[in-house]
Amino acid sequence: MKYKVIWSEFSEKQIDEIFNYYENTSKSHQVALKIITRILLAPEKLIHNPKIGQRELFLENRSIQYHYIVESNYKIIYSIDEGNKHIKIADVFDTRQNLEKIEREK
C-alpha cells in the first residue's frame, strides 16, 4: 500500500527559507529551483517503504518516532502514521548547522 507524503507548515517554511537563501546567494532563480525540486522529490522514495530512512537519534526523546533521509546537505525529517498511511515531513534541516539545533521547537 502506498503512503501519502504530507509536508508540515514548519517544513514548508524551511523550504521557503532554503529557496530564498540560494536565490539570493547564487543570484539565480534556476539554481534555487533545482535544489528545492530535489528536496521536494526525495520523499517519493518513501511512499512504498517509509522505514528505509534512519531513525533520528537527536529526536528520540520525543513521543513521536522520527526518521530521516538525506538529500544534498539536507536531512528530511519525517514521522510515519501507519494508521492513515501518511509520511509526515516535520523538518528540512541543513546538516552543516550545529546538530543540536535540530531539537528546536516546530
Secondary structure, DSSP 4 states (H G I P E B T S, - for coil): ---EEEE-HHHHHHHHHHHHHHHHHH--HHHHHHHHHHHHHGGGGGSS-GGGSEE-GGGTTSSS-EEEEEETTEEEEEEEETTTTEEEEEEEEETTS-GGGGGS--
